[in-house]
Amino acid sequence: MPKNLASALIVEAGELLEHFQWLTEEQSRNLPADKKQAVAYEMADVLLYFVQMVTALEVDLIETAHAKVGIKGQKYPVDQAR
C-alpha cells in the first residue's frame, strides 16, 4: 500500500505542476481565481495521499521533521552558509 500511495502522490504532484508549466514566475504568483481553485484542489489531492502514506507507515512526522532540521543544521551550519 505505501508504494501505491507514493506513486499516486507523485501523479498528483505532476498534475499540480501542469498548472504552472510555461508560466512565468510573475504569472505563477498571480493566478486567476478559477486557476487558483484548480491548483488548490490538486494541492489537496497531494496532501490527502501524503497523509494516507504517513498513516500507513505510522510515521511521527513532527518528530521526524524536527530530527531532519537538526541533521540539516549539522550538515549546513548557519555561520558557514552565509
Secondary structure as GFF3:
##gff-version 3
##sequence-region A 1 82
A	DSSP	alpha_helix	2	18	.	.	.	ID=ss1
A	DSSP	alpha_helix	25	29	.	.	.	ID=ss2
A	DSSP	alpha_helix	33	57	.	.	.	ID=ss3
A	DSSP	alpha_helix	61	75	.	.	.	ID=ss4
A	DSSP	alpha_helix	78	81	.	.	.	ID=ss5
###
